[in-house]
Amino acid sequence: MSIRRTLFTVIAISLVATATVGLYLFQPWRLFTTVTVDEAPIVAVDGAPPPVIATGTFLSHEHDTSGTVQLQRTSEGTIVLRIVDLNTSDGPALHVWLTDQPVIADDWHNFDDGNHVDLGALKGNEGNQNYELPAGSDLSTVKSVSIWCERFRVSFGAATLTPV
């Protein structure tokens, strides 16, 4: 086998390996996918909406993000985060976080600096969705909600929670 052929083989294998790892990490096809979720609003036994205890509006960070959030307390005492009219990019490993960090327009990385409660994977990058908070969640330190990309450790968008 000639040196030229060996070099070509090594370069080809390296390119294939790099492309495979790049596709796994970045998942570029997600730039062109949309997952729409339309979960019904939470209602009390009497059909009335539960009281809203905090609200916020998404601010774009790493990706254009819009929509609103509400923390609602059900008649059973459960607290639910409701995201309304969400519109953001699809992405790998997106989660919904409640955090004790402030929303800063130009800082997409601060949400993992403090404490957070991971409410689970983002159900869809568009629409309306509900996330039940774990029992015993301490809301006294919660300041914001972030659509957090765990793979790249950035916020796609975040909302400051303002008590009602």
Rosetta constraint file for C-alpha pairs under 8 A:
AtomPair CA 1 CA 5 HARMONIC 6.56 0.50
AtomPair CA 1 CA 6 HARMONIC 6.80 0.50
AtomPair CA 2 CA 6 HARMONIC 6.28 0.50
AtomPair CA 3 CA 7 HARMONIC 6.02 0.50
AtomPair CA 4 CA 8 HARMONIC 6.15 0.50
AtomPair CA 5 CA 9 HARMONIC 6.18 0.50
AtomPair CA 6 CA 10 HARMONIC 6.22 0.50
AtomPair CA 7 CA 11 HARMONIC 6.16 0.50
AtomPair CA 8 CA 12 HARMONIC 6.06 0.50
AtomPair CA 9 CA 13 HARMONIC 6.14 0.50
AtomPair CA 10 CA 14 HARMONIC 6.12 0.50
AtomPair CA 11 CA 15 HARMONIC 6.14 0.50
AtomPair CA 12 CA 16 HARMONIC 6.27 0.50
AtomPair CA 13 CA 17 HARMONIC 6.15 0.50
AtomPair CA 14 CA 18 HARMONIC 6.04 0.50
AtomPair CA 15 CA 19 HARMONIC 6.03 0.50
AtomPair CA 16 CA 20 HARMONIC 6.09 0.50
AtomPair CA 17 CA 21 HARMONIC 6.23 0.50
AtomPair CA 18 CA 22 HARMONIC 6.00 0.50
AtomPair CA 19 CA 23 HARMONIC 6.04 0.50
AtomPair CA 20 CA 24 HARMONIC 6.22 0.50
AtomPair CA 21 CA 25 HARMONIC 6.18 0.50
AtomPair CA 22 CA 26 HARMONIC 5.88 0.50
AtomPair CA 22 CA 27 HARMONIC 7.73 0.50
AtomPair CA 23 CA 27 HARMONIC 5.14 0.50
AtomPair CA 23 CA 28 HARMONIC 6.80 0.50
AtomPair CA 25 CA 92 HARMONIC 7.96 0.50
AtomPair CA 25 CA 151 HARMONIC 7.62 0.50
AtomPair CA 26 CA 92 HARMONIC 7.34 0.50
AtomPair CA 27 CA 91 HARMONIC 7.54 0.50
AtomPair CA 27 CA 92 HARMONIC 6.76 0.50
AtomPair CA 29 CA 33 HARMONIC 6.81 0.50
AtomPair CA 30 CA 34 HARMONIC 7.73 0.50
AtomPair CA 30 CA 89 HARMONIC 7.87 0.50
AtomPair CA 30 CA 90 HARMONIC 5.50 0.50
AtomPair CA 30 CA 91 HARMONIC 5.72 0.50
AtomPair CA 30 CA 92 HARMONIC 7.65 0.50
AtomPair CA 31 CA 89 HARMONIC 6.71 0.50
AtomPair CA 31 CA 90 HARMONIC 6.34 0.50
AtomPair CA 31 CA 91 HARMONIC 7.32 0.50
AtomPair CA 33 CA 90 HARMONIC 6.46 0.50
AtomPair CA 34 CA 89 HARMONIC 7.62 0.50
AtomPair CA 34 CA 90 HARMONIC 6.22 0.50
AtomPair CA 34 CA 124 HARMONIC 7.51 0.50
AtomPair CA 34 CA 125 HARMONIC 6.38 0.50
AtomPair CA 34 CA 126 HARMONIC 7.12 0.50
AtomPair CA 35 CA 90 HARMONIC 7.48 0.50
AtomPair CA 35 CA 123 HARMONIC 7.85 0.50
AtomPair CA 35 CA 124 HARMONIC 4.68 0.50
AtomPair CA 35 CA 125 HARMONIC 5.56 0.50
AtomPair CA 35 CA 126 HARMONIC 6.24 0.50
AtomPair CA 36 CA 124 HARMONIC 5.31 0.50
AtomPair CA 36 CA 125 HARMONIC 6.30 0.50
AtomPair CA 36 CA 126 HARMONIC 4.65 0.50
AtomPair CA 36 CA 127 HARMONIC 5.45 0.50
AtomPair CA 37 CA 123 HARMONIC 6.80 0.50
AtomPair CA 37 CA 124 HARMONIC 5.46 0.50
AtomPair CA 37 CA 125 HARMONIC 7.80 0.50
AtomPair CA 37 CA 126 HARMONIC 6.27 0.50
AtomPair CA 37 CA 127 HARMONIC 4.97 0.50
AtomPair CA 37 CA 128 HARMONIC 5.87 0.50
AtomPair CA 37 CA 129 HARMONIC 6.47 0.50
AtomPair CA 38 CA 127 HARMONIC 5.37 0.50
AtomPair CA 38 CA 128 HARMONIC 4.74 0.50
AtomPair CA 38 CA 129 HARMONIC 6.29 0.50
AtomPair CA 39 CA 128 HARMONIC 5.57 0.50
AtomPair CA 39 CA 129 HARMONIC 5.10 0.50
AtomPair CA 39 CA 130 HARMONIC 6.82 0.50
AtomPair CA 40 CA 128 HARMONIC 7.60 0.50
AtomPair CA 40 CA 129 HARMONIC 7.68 0.50
AtomPair CA 41 CA 49 HARMONIC 7.70 0.50
AtomPair CA 41 CA 82 HARMONIC 7.71 0.50
AtomPair CA 41 CA 130 HARMONIC 7.73 0.50
AtomPair CA 42 CA 49 HARMONIC 6.36 0.50
AtomPair CA 42 CA 50 HARMONIC 6.93 0.50
AtomPair CA 42 CA 74 HARMONIC 7.85 0.50
AtomPair CA 43 CA 47 HARMONIC 5.37 0.50
AtomPair CA 43 CA 48 HARMONIC 5.54 0.50
AtomPair CA 43 CA 49 HARMONIC 4.60 0.50
AtomPair CA 43 CA 50 HARMONIC 6.04 0.50
AtomPair CA 43 CA 74 HARMONIC 7.81 0.50
AtomPair CA 44 CA 48 HARMONIC 5.35 0.50
AtomPair CA 44 CA 49 HARMONIC 5.91 0.50
AtomPair CA 44 CA 50 HARMONIC 5.96 0.50
AtomPair CA 44 CA 74 HARMONIC 6.62 0.50
AtomPair CA 44 CA 75 HARMONIC 6.32 0.50
AtomPair CA 45 CA 75 HARMONIC 7.92 0.50
AtomPair CA 50 CA 72 HARMONIC 6.00 0.50
AtomPair CA 50 CA 73 HARMONIC 5.93 0.50
AtomPair CA 50 CA 74 HARMONIC 5.34 0.50
AtomPair CA 50 CA 75 HARMONIC 7.01 0.50
AtomPair CA 51 CA 72 HARMONIC 5.63 0.50
AtomPair CA 51 CA 73 HARMONIC 5.86 0.50
AtomPair CA 51 CA 74 HARMONIC 7.32 0.50
AtomPair CA 52 CA 70 HARMONIC 6.35 0.50
AtomPair CA 52 CA 71 HARMONIC 5.74 0.50
AtomPair CA 52 CA 72 HARMONIC 4.44 0.50
AtomPair CA 52 CA 73 HARMONIC 6.66 0.50
AtomPair CA 52 CA 164 HARMONIC 6.88 0.50
AtomPair CA 53 CA 70 HARMONIC 7.40 0.50
AtomPair CA 53 CA 71 HARMONIC 5.52 0.50
AtomPair CA 53 CA 72 HARMONIC 5.69 0.50
AtomPair CA 53 CA 73 HARMONIC 6.99 0.50
AtomPair CA 53 CA 163 HARMONIC 5.72 0.50
AtomPair CA 53 CA 164 HARMONIC 5.27 0.50
AtomPair CA 54 CA 70 HARMONIC 5.67 0.50
AtomPair CA 54 CA 71 HARMONIC 5.12 0.50
AtomPair CA 54 CA 72 HARMONIC 7.42 0.50
AtomPair CA 54 CA 161 HARMONIC 5.69 0.50
AtomPair CA 54 CA 162 HARMONIC 5.12 0.50
AtomPair CA 54 CA 163 HARMONIC 4.07 0.50
AtomPair CA 54 CA 164 HARMONIC 5.12 0.50
AtomPair CA 55 CA 68 HARMONIC 7.36 0.50
AtomPair CA 55 CA 69 HARMONIC 5.52 0.50
AtomPair CA 55 CA 70 HARMONIC 4.43 0.50
AtomPair CA 55 CA 71 HARMONIC 6.42 0.50
AtomPair CA 55 CA 160 HARMONIC 7.81 0.50
AtomPair CA 55 CA 161 HARMONIC 5.23 0.50
AtomPair CA 55 CA 162 HARMONIC 5.32 0.50
AtomPair CA 55 CA 163 HARMONIC 6.57 0.50
AtomPair CA 55 CA 164 HARMONIC 7.02 0.50
AtomPair CA 56 CA 68 HARMONIC 5.65 0.50
AtomPair CA 56 CA 69 HARMONIC 5.17 0.50
AtomPair CA 56 CA 70 HARMONIC 6.62 0.50
AtomPair CA 56 CA 159 HARMONIC 5.24 0.50
AtomPair CA 56 CA 160 HARMONIC 5.32 0.50
AtomPair CA 56 CA 161 HARMONIC 4.84 0.50
AtomPair CA 56 CA 162 HARMONIC 6.14 0.50
AtomPair CA 57 CA 66 HARMONIC 7.31 0.50
AtomPair CA 57 CA 67 HARMONIC 6.00 0.50
AtomPair CA 57 CA 68 HARMONIC 4.33 0.50
AtomPair CA 57 CA 69 HARMONIC 6.26 0.50
AtomPair CA 57 CA 158 HARMONIC 7.85 0.50
AtomPair CA 57 CA 159 HARMONIC 5.07 0.50
AtomPair CA 57 CA 160 HARMONIC 6.93 0.50
AtomPair CA 58 CA 65 HARMONIC 6.39 0.50
AtomPair CA 58 CA 66 HARMONIC 5.15 0.50
AtomPair CA 58 CA 67 HARMONIC 5.53 0.50
AtomPair CA 58 CA 68 HARMONIC 5.86 0.50
AtomPair CA 58 CA 69 HARMONIC 7.65 0.50
AtomPair CA 58 CA 157 HARMONIC 6.05 0.50
AtomPair CA 58 CA 158 HARMONIC 5.04 0.50
AtomPair CA 58 CA 159 HARMONIC 4.29 0.50
AtomPair CA 58 CA 160 HARMONIC 7.64 0.50
AtomPair CA 59 CA 65 HARMONIC 6.37 0.50
AtomPair CA 59 CA 66 HARMONIC 6.57 0.50
AtomPair CA 59 CA 105 HARMONIC 7.23 0.50
AtomPair CA 59 CA 157 HARMONIC 5.45 0.50
AtomPair CA 59 CA 158 HARMONIC 5.39 0.50
AtomPair CA 59 CA 159 HARMONIC 5.99 0.50
AtomPair CA 60 CA 64 HARMONIC 4.89 0.50
AtomPair CA 60 CA 65 HARMONIC 4.68 0.50
AtomPair CA 60 CA 66 HARMONIC 6.91 0.50
AtomPair CA 60 CA 105 HARMONIC 7.64 0.50
AtomPair CA 60 CA 156 HARMONIC 6.52 0.50
AtomPair CA 60 CA 157 HARMONIC 4.47 0.50
AtomPair CA 60 CA 158 HARMONIC 6.79 0.50
AtomPair CA 61 CA 65 HARMONIC 7.38 0.50
AtomPair CA 61 CA 105 HARMONIC 6.86 0.50
AtomPair CA 61 CA 106 HARMONIC 7.12 0.50
AtomPair CA 61 CA 107 HARMONIC 7.53 0.50
AtomPair CA 61 CA 108 HARMONIC 5.68 0.50
AtomPair CA 61 CA 155 HARMONIC 5.98 0.50
AtomPair CA 61 CA 156 HARMONIC 5.07 0.50
AtomPair CA 61 CA 157 HARMONIC 4.73 0.50
AtomPair CA 61 CA 158 HARMONIC 7.25 0.50
AtomPair CA 62 CA 108 HARMONIC 6.47 0.50
AtomPair CA 62 CA 154 HARMONIC 6.82 0.50
AtomPair CA 62 CA 155 HARMONIC 6.09 0.50
AtomPair CA 62 CA 156 HARMONIC 4.65 0.50
AtomPair CA 62 CA 157 HARMONIC 6.85 0.50
AtomPair CA 63 CA 88 HARMONIC 6.68 0.50
AtomPair CA 63 CA 89 HARMONIC 6.36 0.50
AtomPair CA 63 CA 156 HARMONIC 4.93 0.50
AtomPair CA 63 CA 157 HARMONIC 6.77 0.50
AtomPair CA 64 CA 87 HARMONIC 7.88 0.50
AtomPair CA 64 CA 88 HARMONIC 5.81 0.50
AtomPair CA 64 CA 89 HARMONIC 7.10 0.50
AtomPair CA 64 CA 156 HARMONIC 7.26 0.50
AtomPair CA 64 CA 157 HARMONIC 7.23 0.50
AtomPair CA 65 CA 86 HARMONIC 7.26 0.50
AtomPair CA 65 CA 87 HARMONIC 5.56 0.50
AtomPair CA 65 CA 88 HARMONIC 4.41 0.50
AtomPair CA 65 CA 89 HARMONIC 7.44 0.50
AtomPair CA 65 CA 156 HARMONIC 6.75 0.50
AtomPair CA 65 CA 157 HARMONIC 5.36 0.50
AtomPair CA 66 CA 85 HARMONIC 7.43 0.50
AtomPair CA 66 CA 86 HARMONIC 5.68 0.50
AtomPair CA 66 CA 87 HARMONIC 5.26 0.50
AtomPair CA 66 CA 88 HARMONIC 6.65 0.50
AtomPair CA 66 CA 157 HARMONIC 7.72 0.50
AtomPair CA 67 CA 83 HARMONIC 7.11 0.50
AtomPair CA 67 CA 84 HARMONIC 5.73 0.50
AtomPair CA 67 CA 85 HARMONIC 4.81 0.50
AtomPair CA 67 CA 86 HARMONIC 4.35 0.50
AtomPair CA 67 CA 87 HARMONIC 6.38 0.50
AtomPair CA 68 CA 83 HARMONIC 5.83 0.50
AtomPair CA 68 CA 84 HARMONIC 5.23 0.50
AtomPair CA 68 CA 85 HARMONIC 6.71 0.50
AtomPair CA 68 CA 86 HARMONIC 6.99 0.50
AtomPair CA 68 CA 159 HARMONIC 7.58 0.50
AtomPair CA 69 CA 81 HARMONIC 6.84 0.50
AtomPair CA 69 CA 82 HARMONIC 5.57 0.50
AtomPair CA 69 CA 83 HARMONIC 4.53 0.50
AtomPair CA 69 CA 84 HARMONIC 6.14 0.50
AtomPair CA 69 CA 145 HARMONIC 7.97 0.50
AtomPair CA 69 CA 159 HARMONIC 7.30 0.50
AtomPair CA 69 CA 161 HARMONIC 7.92 0.50
AtomPair CA 70 CA 81 HARMONIC 5.70 0.50
AtomPair CA 70 CA 82 HARMONIC 5.13 0.50
AtomPair CA 70 CA 83 HARMONIC 6.61 0.50
AtomPair CA 71 CA 79 HARMONIC 6.66 0.50
AtomPair CA 71 CA 80 HARMONIC 5.69 0.50
AtomPair CA 71 CA 81 HARMONIC 4.64 0.50
AtomPair CA 71 CA 82 HARMONIC 6.36 0.50
AtomPair CA 72 CA 79 HARMONIC 5.55 0.50
AtomPair CA 72 CA 80 HARMONIC 5.22 0.50
AtomPair CA 72 CA 81 HARMONIC 6.43 0.50
AtomPair CA 72 CA 82 HARMONIC 7.40 0.50
AtomPair CA 73 CA 77 HARMONIC 5.82 0.50
AtomPair CA 73 CA 78 HARMONIC 5.68 0.50
AtomPair CA 73 CA 79 HARMONIC 4.52 0.50
AtomPair CA 73 CA 80 HARMONIC 6.45 0.50
AtomPair CA 74 CA 78 HARMONIC 5.28 0.50
AtomPair CA 74 CA 79 HARMONIC 6.29 0.50
AtomPair CA 74 CA 80 HARMONIC 7.59 0.50
AtomPair CA 78 CA 132 HARMONIC 7.29 0.50
AtomPair CA 78 CA 133 HARMONIC 7.40 0.50
AtomPair CA 78 CA 135 HARMONIC 7.35 0.50
AtomPair CA 79 CA 132 HARMONIC 6.11 0.50
AtomPair CA 79 CA 133 HARMONIC 5.68 0.50
AtomPair CA 80 CA 130 HARMONIC 6.47 0.50
AtomPair CA 80 CA 131 HARMONIC 5.52 0.50
AtomPair CA 80 CA 132 HARMONIC 4.40 0.50
AtomPair CA 80 CA 133 HARMONIC 5.80 0.50
AtomPair CA 81 CA 130 HARMONIC 5.69 0.50
AtomPair CA 81 CA 131 HARMONIC 5.05 0.50
AtomPair CA 81 CA 132 HARMONIC 6.28 0.50
AtomPair CA 81 CA 133 HARMONIC 7.12 0.50
AtomPair CA 82 CA 128 HARMONIC 7.32 0.50
AtomPair CA 82 CA 129 HARMONIC 5.82 0.50
AtomPair CA 82 CA 130 HARMONIC 4.54 0.50
AtomPair CA 82 CA 131 HARMONIC 6.45 0.50
AtomPair CA 83 CA 127 HARMONIC 7.90 0.50
AtomPair CA 83 CA 128 HARMONIC 5.48 0.50
AtomPair CA 83 CA 129 HARMONIC 5.27 0.50
AtomPair CA 83 CA 130 HARMONIC 6.36 0.50
AtomPair CA 84 CA 127 HARMONIC 6.45 0.50
AtomPair CA 84 CA 128 HARMONIC 4.56 0.50
AtomPair CA 84 CA 129 HARMONIC 6.78 0.50
AtomPair CA 85 CA 126 HARMONIC 6.81 0.50
AtomPair CA 85 CA 127 HARMONIC 4.87 0.50
AtomPair CA 85 CA 128 HARMONIC 5.57 0.50
AtomPair CA 86 CA 125 HARMONIC 6.68 0.50
AtomPair CA 86 CA 126 HARMONIC 4.90 0.50
AtomPair CA 86 CA 127 HARMONIC 5.03 0.50
AtomPair CA 86 CA 128 HARMONIC 6.43 0.50
AtomPair CA 87 CA 125 HARMONIC 5.94 0.50
AtomPair CA 87 CA 126 HARMONIC 4.60 0.50
AtomPair CA 87 CA 127 HARMONIC 6.82 0.50
AtomPair CA 88 CA 125 HARMONIC 5.35 0.50
AtomPair CA 88 CA 126 HARMONIC 6.51 0.50
AtomPair CA 88 CA 156 HARMONIC 7.44 0.50
AtomPair CA 88 CA 157 HARMONIC 7.89 0.50
AtomPair CA 89 CA 125 HARMONIC 6.09 0.50
AtomPair CA 89 CA 156 HARMONIC 7.86 0.50
AtomPair CA 90 CA 124 HARMONIC 7.71 0.50
AtomPair CA 90 CA 125 HARMONIC 5.47 0.50
AtomPair CA 91 CA 149 HARMONIC 7.31 0.50
AtomPair CA 92 CA 149 HARMONIC 6.77 0.50
AtomPair CA 92 CA 150 HARMONIC 7.89 0.50
AtomPair CA 92 CA 151 HARMONIC 6.73 0.50
AtomPair CA 93 CA 121 HARMONIC 7.14 0.50
AtomPair CA 93 CA 149 HARMONIC 5.58 0.50
AtomPair CA 93 CA 150 HARMONIC 5.50 0.50
AtomPair CA 93 CA 151 HARMONIC 5.93 0.50
AtomPair CA 94 CA 121 HARMONIC 5.85 0.50
AtomPair CA 94 CA 122 HARMONIC 5.57 0.50
AtomPair CA 94 CA 147 HARMONIC 6.46 0.50
AtomPair CA 94 CA 148 HARMONIC 5.47 0.50
AtomPair CA 94 CA 149 HARMONIC 4.50 0.50
AtomPair CA 94 CA 150 HARMONIC 6.31 0.50
AtomPair CA 95 CA 118 HARMONIC 6.91 0.50
AtomPair CA 95 CA 119 HARMONIC 7.11 0.50
AtomPair CA 95 CA 120 HARMONIC 5.47 0.50
AtomPair CA 95 CA 121 HARMONIC 4.23 0.50
AtomPair CA 95 CA 122 HARMONIC 4.86 0.50
AtomPair CA 95 CA 147 HARMONIC 5.76 0.50
AtomPair CA 95 CA 148 HARMONIC 5.16 0.50
AtomPair CA 95 CA 149 HARMONIC 6.40 0.50
AtomPair CA 95 CA 150 HARMONIC 7.15 0.50
AtomPair CA 96 CA 118 HARMONIC 6.05 0.50
AtomPair CA 96 CA 119 HARMONIC 5.39 0.50
AtomPair CA 96 CA 120 HARMONIC 5.91 0.50
AtomPair CA 96 CA 121 HARMONIC 6.32 0.50
AtomPair CA 96 CA 122 HARMONIC 5.78 0.50
AtomPair CA 96 CA 145 HARMONIC 7.05 0.50
AtomPair CA 96 CA 146 HARMONIC 5.91 0.50
AtomPair CA 96 CA 147 HARMONIC 4.96 0.50
AtomPair CA 96 CA 148 HARMONIC 6.16 0.50
AtomPair CA 97 CA 116 HARMONIC 6.17 0.50
AtomPair CA 97 CA 117 HARMONIC 5.55 0.50
AtomPair CA 97 CA 118 HARMONIC 4.68 0.50
AtomPair CA 97 CA 119 HARMONIC 5.86 0.50
AtomPair CA 97 CA 120 HARMONIC 7.79 0.50
AtomPair CA 97 CA 145 HARMONIC 5.54 0.50
AtomPair CA 97 CA 146 HARMONIC 5.13 0.50
AtomPair CA 97 CA 147 HARMONIC 6.47 0.50
AtomPair CA 97 CA 148 HARMONIC 6.61 0.50
AtomPair CA 98 CA 116 HARMONIC 5.42 0.50
AtomPair CA 98 CA 117 HARMONIC 5.11 0.50
AtomPair CA 98 CA 118 HARMONIC 6.65 0.50
AtomPair CA 98 CA 119 HARMONIC 7.43 0.50
AtomPair CA 98 CA 142 HARMONIC 6.40 0.50
AtomPair CA 98 CA 143 HARMONIC 7.55 0.50
AtomPair CA 98 CA 144 HARMONIC 5.80 0.50
AtomPair CA 98 CA 145 HARMONIC 4.60 0.50
AtomPair CA 98 CA 146 HARMONIC 6.54 0.50
AtomPair CA 99 CA 111 HARMONIC 6.46 0.50
AtomPair CA 99 CA 114 HARMONIC 7.34 0.50
AtomPair CA 99 CA 115 HARMONIC 5.91 0.50
AtomPair CA 99 CA 116 HARMONIC 4.19 0.50
AtomPair CA 99 CA 117 HARMONIC 6.44 0.50
AtomPair CA 99 CA 141 HARMONIC 7.93 0.50
AtomPair CA 99 CA 142 HARMONIC 5.39 0.50
AtomPair CA 99 CA 143 HARMONIC 6.01 0.50
AtomPair CA 99 CA 144 HARMONIC 5.34 0.50
AtomPair CA 99 CA 145 HARMONIC 6.15 0.50
AtomPair CA 99 CA 146 HARMONIC 7.42 0.50
AtomPair CA 100 CA 111 HARMONIC 7.74 0.50
AtomPair CA 100 CA 114 HARMONIC 6.29 0.50
AtomPair CA 100 CA 115 HARMONIC 5.80 0.50
AtomPair CA 100 CA 116 HARMONIC 6.42 0.50
AtomPair CA 100 CA 141 HARMONIC 5.48 0.50
AtomPair CA 100 CA 142 HARMONIC 4.57 0.50
AtomPair CA 100 CA 143 HARMONIC 4.94 0.50
AtomPair CA 100 CA 144 HARMONIC 6.52 0.50
AtomPair CA 101 CA 110 HARMONIC 6.92 0.50
AtomPair CA 101 CA 111 HARMONIC 5.62 0.50
AtomPair CA 101 CA 113 HARMONIC 7.55 0.50
AtomPair CA 101 CA 114 HARMONIC 6.39 0.50
AtomPair CA 101 CA 115 HARMONIC 7.75 0.50
AtomPair CA 101 CA 142 HARMONIC 7.69 0.50
AtomPair CA 101 CA 143 HARMONIC 6.05 0.50
AtomPair CA 101 CA 144 HARMONIC 6.54 0.50
AtomPair CA 102 CA 111 HARMONIC 7.91 0.50
AtomPair CA 102 CA 143 HARMONIC 6.09 0.50
AtomPair CA 102 CA 144 HARMONIC 6.37 0.50
AtomPair CA 102 CA 160 HARMONIC 6.90 0.50
AtomPair CA 103 CA 107 HARMONIC 7.87 0.50
AtomPair CA 103 CA 144 HARMONIC 6.66 0.50
AtomPair CA 103 CA 158 HARMONIC 6.39 0.50
AtomPair CA 103 CA 159 HARMONIC 6.60 0.50
AtomPair CA 103 CA 160 HARMONIC 5.90 0.50
AtomPair CA 104 CA 108 HARMONIC 7.63 0.50
AtomPair CA 108 CA 154 HARMONIC 5.30 0.50
AtomPair CA 108 CA 155 HARMONIC 5.06 0.50
AtomPair CA 108 CA 156 HARMONIC 7.53 0.50
AtomPair CA 109 CA 113 HARMONIC 7.94 0.50
AtomPair CA 109 CA 153 HARMONIC 6.51 0.50
AtomPair CA 109 CA 154 HARMONIC 5.04 0.50
AtomPair CA 109 CA 155 HARMONIC 6.43 0.50
AtomPair CA 110 CA 114 HARMONIC 7.87 0.50
AtomPair CA 111 CA 115 HARMONIC 7.98 0.50
AtomPair CA 111 CA 116 HARMONIC 7.60 0.50
AtomPair CA 111 CA 146 HARMONIC 7.50 0.50
AtomPair CA 111 CA 155 HARMONIC 7.51 0.50
AtomPair CA 112 CA 116 HARMONIC 7.16 0.50
AtomPair CA 112 CA 153 HARMONIC 7.83 0.50
AtomPair CA 119 CA 131 HARMONIC 6.39 0.50
AtomPair CA 119 CA 132 HARMONIC 7.31 0.50
AtomPair CA 119 CA 133 HARMONIC 6.58 0.50
AtomPair CA 119 CA 134 HARMONIC 7.92 0.50
AtomPair CA 120 CA 131 HARMONIC 7.98 0.50
AtomPair CA 122 CA 147 HARMONIC 7.53 0.50
AtomPair CA 123 CA 129 HARMONIC 7.23 0.50
AtomPair CA 133 CA 137 HARMONIC 6.63 0.50
AtomPair CA 138 CA 142 HARMONIC 7.45 0.50
AtomPair CA 142 CA 161 HARMONIC 7.75 0.50
AtomPair CA 143 CA 160 HARMONIC 6.00 0.50
AtomPair CA 143 CA 161 HARMONIC 5.46 0.50
AtomPair CA 143 CA 162 HARMONIC 7.78 0.50
AtomPair CA 144 CA 158 HARMONIC 6.85 0.50
AtomPair CA 144 CA 159 HARMONIC 5.49 0.50
AtomPair CA 144 CA 160 HARMONIC 4.40 0.50
AtomPair CA 144 CA 161 HARMONIC 5.05 0.50
AtomPair CA 145 CA 158 HARMONIC 5.43 0.50
AtomPair CA 145 CA 159 HARMONIC 5.23 0.50
AtomPair CA 145 CA 160 HARMONIC 6.61 0.50
AtomPair CA 145 CA 161 HARMONIC 7.14 0.50
AtomPair CA 146 CA 155 HARMONIC 6.12 0.50
AtomPair CA 146 CA 156 HARMONIC 7.43 0.50
AtomPair CA 146 CA 157 HARMONIC 5.90 0.50
AtomPair CA 146 CA 158 HARMONIC 4.20 0.50
AtomPair CA 146 CA 159 HARMONIC 6.57 0.50
AtomPair CA 147 CA 155 HARMONIC 5.68 0.50
AtomPair CA 147 CA 156 HARMONIC 5.49 0.50
AtomPair CA 147 CA 157 HARMONIC 5.52 0.50
AtomPair CA 147 CA 158 HARMONIC 6.21 0.50
AtomPair CA 148 CA 153 HARMONIC 7.03 0.50
AtomPair CA 148 CA 154 HARMONIC 5.95 0.50
AtomPair CA 148 CA 155 HARMONIC 4.53 0.50
AtomPair CA 148 CA 156 HARMONIC 6.10 0.50
AtomPair CA 148 CA 157 HARMONIC 7.64 0.50
AtomPair CA 149 CA 153 HARMONIC 5.52 0.50
AtomPair CA 149 CA 154 HARMONIC 5.43 0.50
AtomPair CA 149 CA 155 HARMONIC 6.08 0.50
AtomPair CA 149 CA 156 HARMONIC 6.89 0.50
AtomPair CA 150 CA 154 HARMONIC 7.20 0.50
